[in-house]
Amino acid sequence: MTFGLSSCKKGKADVVLKGTVSDATFNSNLTGASVQLFEVEAGGGEINLLGTTTIGSDGSYSFAFPRNQVESYIIEIQKNGYYDIDASISLQELSIEEDNVYNYSTTAKAW
């Protein structure tokens, strides 16, 4: 009887992180907000900016990036006159098989 072992080369795979941001005050899409995505390195905890985008009229954002050996990712959403959103996403929560959808909502500080 003969047994054969084969291995696949494991390389980095891209992760897609996307979603929408809504304005809960006016029950609409939040447009014009800045979205920044950071990675938190494992062990040392150094934080690196992966990308920045601006939310369009449909309220959506999207990032595609290589899955690195990191502890977590941080998404920051900011718009003048609205409460900031700061969310942490652990590496284990993310899939390379399908898009990772994270929707958020914020409210106006005063109106």
Protein Blocks (a to p, Z undefined) as FASTA:
>chain_A
ZZddddddddddddddddddddfklopadehiacddddddehjlpacdfbdcdddfkopa
cddddddddfbdcdddddehiacddddddfklpcfkbccddddddddfbZZ
